[in-house]
Every structure is written in C-alpha cells, then in structure tokens.
C-alpha cells in the first residue's frame, strides 16, 4: 500500500467502491441516510463532479452514525483499509448503518452523451417522433435528414429546470428541400422562448411558441448547423443558431 487510508463499500458482489480518505470531501445527513462524497477518479476535482455513496442508517441515529463514519475516516494506521459498509456480509462501520443504499459515480468530464437519429419513415407520412425525457438531458442529437424529416418532442417543463439538449444536422439536407428537423414541446402551453439566429442575425423570435423548425436549407452546406434548448422549469429557451440565412423558425 502507499500509506493512505482506503475505504471500501460493498453494495453487492458485483457493485463495490473504493477510494482514499484523502479524497473525502464531506458528508451530508438526512432522515435515515448519510451521503458521503469523494473526489471522482474519472473527472478529478470538480464542484459538480463528486462520487457519492449513500448509506442507509437507523432512524434517529443519523448523527451517531455520522460520527462513527468520521472516526473510521480518520483511521490512524498507515495503509489501513477500512470496510465502511458491506451488504454482502452484513458488516458495517457503525451499528446504526444498515445498508449501502447506492453508489453514484460522477460522469467523465471528457465525454459528451450523443445520439444519432436516422428515422425509418418520412416525417410527413408518420415517421415516429423521438420523445425525450429528463434523463436524456445533456445529450447532443445528430439528426440525419438526408431522406426523412426528424422530429423530437421535449418533456414537460414542470419540474425540469436545467434540462437541456443540443441538436445538430449530421448530414446535408435532401435535394428537394422538403425534409426538416422539428422540435416540439410536450404541450401547447409549454413555450419556446428566444431568438433564432441565422448567419449571425435574428431571423425569427420565439415569444410563446410550441414548435421550432430547422429548414433543410440550413444543412445544405454539408451539415453541422445546430440549435439548443434549455428549460428553466417554466419555458424552453433557444440557444445557438444556424450558419445560413432563413434556416430556423418557430410556430405555435
């Protein structure tokens, strides 16, 4: 060992976590649980990127369990490995810890979630719409509109503040100029707000609309044009824009 104090959590025989006490960044107590935070090995130090282990604890014994965890973290023996919680063998650092509720790892900061959409049918004749969820937040969607229209449906705005997506035309548009990238809200009352920028200028303004359309002309130069949307819990706001003029517009 390298002289550090290591702590181990066993949630299952195939789900365990280890880190050093030197990477411990704090703990938060709630009703019947303790959340323990460590610097993530995948993305390094980041205020928004800590690994988290949640321990289930006995009701009314949260503070005592926290003190037991703190004592274990401060283990004095160099190179010591402390089993903080072991659901496999039902062994815990505190008599008041009863389980490892979950182990959550921070996402790798060097990667971005992406998805390529190649529809199976023309949007004008019933090609299925890709319905997005809050769990898809942060994903960049490459839309292939070389042959068919691609449509995305956003989740409801309520309870989804901070949810965001980016859409990129992955290929040039069709020769007829009839295929589009269409983004719609979950309900007519869920509005898209902002401006559609084309060639650095304002082409259209969204003040209370439920549909945002990327004209195929925006991708005629070979793809790569983009648009993003972000939710504040009440509305969706437009981000980014297209490179060519008259590429994006909104409608009710």
ABEGO torsion letter per residue (X at the ends): XAGBBBBBBBABAABBBBBBAAABAEBBBBBGBBBBBBBBAAAEBBAAABBBBBBBBBBGAAAAAAAAAAAAAABABBGBBBBABBAAAGBBABAABABBABBBBBBBAABBBBBBBBBABBAAAGBBBBBBBAAABGBBBBBBAAABBBBBBBBBABGABGBBBBBBBABBBBAAGABBBBBBBABAABBBBEBBBBGGBBABBBABBABBBBBAAAAAAGEGBBBBBBBAGABBBBBEBBABBGABBBBX
